[in-house]
Amino acid sequence: MTGWGAFAAALAIFLLSHAIPARPAVRGKLIGLMGRTPYIIAYSALSLAVLGWLIIAAANAPYVEVIPPLTALRWVPVLVMPVVCWLAVSGLVVNNPFSFGGLGRGPFDPEAPGILHTTRHPILVAMMLWALAHLLANGSLAHVILFGLFAGFAWIGMALIDRRKAREAGPDWAHLSRNTARLSLRAPRPWPHLWVWLVSVVAYAALLHFHAPVIGLSPLP
């Protein structure tokens, strides 16, 4: 299967792989069988594999121009991706009772929520920024559909997760979330440790280095 058919198949599998485990009953059963950390690791690996397939399928879809391929727009991902890496690493290393991705083992402190002071959904915000930056740099119809859906998925996901978590927490929601925000420009409180910044830099450098051999296109204009 090639062209639009392959793109449609990859997109459908990606959406299903996120929609089905997102159901509380399914997710709870999987976590019960596997454990929380193994589930997150396995789910992340599956998501990355399907995401890679989807990106390759979009690149091989017929080219229909939507946004002109301006050189200036190709700089947008280069400048935005350091922030994306920092958000992703910061979100992965904390205990996040408000969203997914947090692998931190320490107790959550409402008085010192860290990156959650900026956003309760650092992984989703990272995905949204990644998607919007790449949408501008890859203006074909397939990529506009791909990255537009990612950005919309992340934005809607933040609202849906907040609603579900508030319902589950009940009266405790106001107390637990009082120093957090769905999405804001507030600085983290406290800022992430130095090693988080260093890991983010290494992750960004790795993305720059492996982008061309893996994706087939240099990220640099």
Secondary structure, DSSP 8 states (H G I E B T S, - for coil): --HHHHHHHHHHHHHHHHHHHHSHHHHHHHHHHH-HHHHHHHHHHHHHHHHHHHHHHHHHS---BSS---HHHHHHHHHHHHHHHHHHHHHHSS--SSSS-----S---TT--BGGGT-S-HHHHHHHHHHHHHHHH--BHHHHHHHHHHHHHHHHHHHHHHHHHHHHHTTHHHHHTTT--SS-----BS---HHHHHHHHHHHHHHHHHHHHHHSS-S--
